[in-house]
Every structure is written in C-alpha cells, then in structure tokens.
Amino acid sequence: MMRLLSPLDQVVGAADHFLRSIATTPPSGRPYPAKAIAEAALTDQEKKLSVALMRVNHSGEVAAQALYQGQALTARSPELAQLLKAAAAEEADHLNWTIGRIEALGGRPSIFAPLWYAGAFALGALAGRLGDKVSLGFLAETERQVEQHLMGHMERLPLADEASRAVVAQMKEDEARHMNSARDHGGADLPRPVQAAMQAGGRVMTSVAHYI
C-alpha cells in the first residue's frame, strides 16, 4: 500500500523536480528522433534561427513540466495524477531533445527558464484546484495551442536543419496524442476568454525566449 505524501514531502518533491528541470538535462526514455541524421552545414543566419526556435521549444517544455507537476499535485483523482505523470514523462523526453539541439547548434537556453517554470506551476496548481474536468480541459487546450505552435515552427525551420525538424515533428505528434487523451478522459472545453488569455501568455513567453 502506497504511503500518502505529507505536505512537506510534496514541497520537497516539487523543489527537486524544479531543480532537475532547470539545472540538469533529464534522461530521455525514448530514442532521440534525430539520432541517425547528420548535422547539416547551416549558414550563420539559419543556425541563429534554429537556435532561437529550439530555445522557444525548450522554454515551452520547461513550462510543460511545471504545468503537469502543478496539476498532478492538486488533482482530485489518482487516475488523473497518473495520466499527468505519464504525459510529463514524455515531455521530459522533449526537454532532453530540445536542449540537445540547442547545444549542438552552439546556442543556450533561455535565462528566464526559472520564471517560465514558476508561472506554469502556479497555473497548473490552480487548474487542478478547479476540478479534474477543468484540469483536463486546461491540459487539452494547452496541448492544442502547443501543437499549432510546433506546426508553425515546422514551416519556419531551415529545410537543411533536418535534425531539428525531426525533433519538432515527434514533439508535435506527442502533443496531439496528449490533447486527444485529455479530451477522451472528459476534459471540459474552456471558455473563449480563457483560451485567449492562455494564447496571450504563450506569446509573451515565446517572444522573450526567442531572443533571451
């Protein structure tokens, strides 16, 4: 029989996850999508664009880790908490892959990663407090917006940067699956103003992370 975690245990666990997401590179549980792809000879401009886009994606994955942790912490049912943890595990793969691409391209992640994590964790915890259907709806809408965002990156990434394109393509496939899973488990449709607010918040993060 599993021991229920005390509030202190939960705080320590959340802090540990924060540090592992920000200060270290989590291991990937799946093969790297670009493993068999040779690094392309990109122009300086192409490399700069790829670094910027992958830095945005890495920031999004930092936020995703925090979002799922916040939601799992406040989930009302063990089933939802398990669903969120499974999704977070795949998002950890994305975190590994995106930082790998940034480093391969000679770039660096956003200096504001701790801020992205803190904000997303608070939103996730709030969504969980509002009930499982709302939390699932928030998850589905987040993944819908991320999938659209990744689709835009597929159009913007240099054609020669096949490695980054392979990573983003797999990420996009995973996000779509997470979205459908949340909907299949009863996620409620969020009101239009909430969706718009989420888009606005996402634009702030992506705009800043593109450069710093």
Secondary structure, DSSP 8 states (H G I E B T S, - for coil): ------HHHHHHHHHHHHHHHHHS----SS--TTTTS------HHHHHHHHHHHHHHHHHHHHHHHHHHHHHHH-SSHHHHHHHHHHHHHHHHHHHHHHHHHHHTT----TTHHHHHHHHHHHHHHHHHT-HHHHHHHHHHHHHHHHHHHHHHHHHS-TT-HHHHHHHHHHHHHHHHHHHHHHHTT-----HHHHHHHHHHHHHHHHHHHH-
